[in-house]
Every structure is written in structure tokens, then in C-alpha cells.
Amino acid sequence: MPGLSSQDRHLDLNSKRGWPHWAERNEAGPDLMQTKSTAASDYLQHFKKFLQQQLQVREEECEIISEYFQLQFFPKNEYFIRQGKVCRNLAFIAEGVMRYCMFRDDGSEVTCFFMCENDFVGDPESFFSQRPSQMNAQALTDCQLIIISYENMQKLLQHLSRGKEINAAIDHYVMMKMLYQRTFLLNLDATVRYKEFMREYSNILQRVPLSYIANFLGVTQQSLSRLRKQIPLSSIGKDVKQL
């Protein structure tokens, strides 16, 4: 963003300062704090709670982990990963929506996955090998990311005895979420795919361009518009097919 130094874009997660002016936007899902005055320390506490509840990371391990992460603003439309470039950071999404995508030889693109609050973004294979990535990850909204660099990851792994085990748990968590997204796309017809997407990802549906959602669901934008008219968001309930 204009007028901001690289230092201004980063906050120590253990700082007690509140958000600077450029971060006072809130597009978070229902599981995150909704106040604009949310302090960086509050997001760190949410990250720690996530690690403890979802990945069974111990409290003392969370304290060590937090020393190596930084809060970073990441602007809409920017790429966190670029195909052919080395992935130099991994991140937990505190606020915002991102997508993984690929580009065909004819110039067209395919939206492969969506990631939002409480998801991780990055290419672990490229990150740990420091070889060029085969992936693209783009911010679809302004994002607040809790980021670790390659250098800090190496230090963390030396400092944390269960570092590799925790990394493996994060990888498993990410892969299972990606697998779920792809599974319901492969096994359901267009109408049920859309209903399932609405039920599981309603907070994404209202925040990103419909063209990306149509591309992800494998339907034309015209078909998606027709489905939206036929199936309002308010109609989605527990009767959606369980997978």
C-alpha cells in the first residue's frame, strides 16, 4: 500500500499495540472477533487456541511458536505464491479469503481451492526444499496473515522438540480440507454442489467474485446466476446432503 514501509506492514504478535489504520477492516468469518479495534495480541490468542484445539499443540509449545510468527497485511489481488517462484513463507489466515489456482497453456485459469479464516496458505514442498513452486495462491480480499519465514521456520524446528510432528499435523489438516473440497465437486451434480458450497462456505460466497466460484464449481457464470436465483442462501439448512 502507498506510503507504508515494509516495517510498517509487520507487527510483532506479542505486541500490545492495536491495529494500525490500514488494518481496520473486518471481513472475518463468524468464528473470528468482529471488532475493528481487535489488537494483534487478540489474533495471536486466537491462533494459539486454534493450534491447541485443532492440532493438540500444548500451551508451552504455542508460546514458543508465537515467537517466530509475525502479523502481516496482505492486499487483495496479490499473489502469496507464484508458479515458478520459491515459496518463502507459510501463513495462517487470520482474516480474508485466498484461492489456489492454475493457469492453462491457452491462458485460461482454474480455481482449484478456496482458503479463508482458520486455514493455512503456502506450498510446503517448495518452502522446505526452497525449489520453485508449481502453485499459485492469490488473495481475493485484503488479508491479515500470521506468517513464518523459511529462516524462522528453521530456527523454530531447532527450538521445538515436536516441531516436525506439529508440521505434519498442519499438513494433514490442510490436505483433509482440500480433499473435502475436491470430493464434493467430483461426486455431486451441479445443483447439490452449489448447495453444499453455500452450506459450508457461505462466508466465502458473499465475499469473492462469482466468476471464481463458478470456475471452482465447474459451471458457467450464467448457470451459477440461475442457481442463485433458484436457491436463495436463506433456504440452505440441515437437509443438504451429508458427505
RACORCOR-V964308 format. One line per field, one symbol per residue. phi: phi as a letter, one per 20 degrees, with the letter a starting at -180 (. if undefined). psi: psi as a letter, one per 20 degrees, with the letter a starting at -180 (. if undefined). burial: b if it has 24 or more other ideal C-beta (glycine too) atoms within 12 Angstrom, else e. A space follows every 10 residues. Layout:
phi=???
psi=???
burial=???
This chain:
phi=.gndffffed cffefeffff gfdecccfff edgdffegeg ffffffffff gffeclefgf ffffgffddc ecfcfgmfdf ccgndffdbd beeeboccce bcdefenfcc eebdcbgmdd cqcgffffel dgeddcccfe cgcddddcef ffffffffed fegfffgfff gfgfffffff gfffffdcfg ffgffffffe cfffgeccgf fffffffmcf ffffffffff cfgfeebfef ged
psi=qqjprhhhiq ppijqjqapr hijlqokqri iqqiqhjpqh hhhghggggg ggghjkpqgh hhggghijqq pppoqpiqph pppiqpoiqq qpohqrprqp rqprhjirqp ogqqqbpjrq qrnhggghik qqqjrppppi rpqoqoqprg ghghgghhho hkghggghhg gggghhgghg ghghhhiqrg ghgggggggh khhghjiqph hhggggikrr hghghghhhh nqhiipbiip pq.
burial=eeeeeeeeeb bebbeeeebb eebebbbbbe ebbeeeebbb ebbbbbbbeb beebbebeee bbebbbebbb bbbbbbeebb beeeeebbbb bbbbbbbbbb bbeeeeeeee bbbbbbbbbb bbbbebbbee eebebbbbbb bbbbbbbbbb ebbeebeeeb eebeebbeeb eebbeebbee beebbeebee eebbbbbbbb bbbbbebbeb ebbbbbbebe eeebeebbee beeeebeeee eee
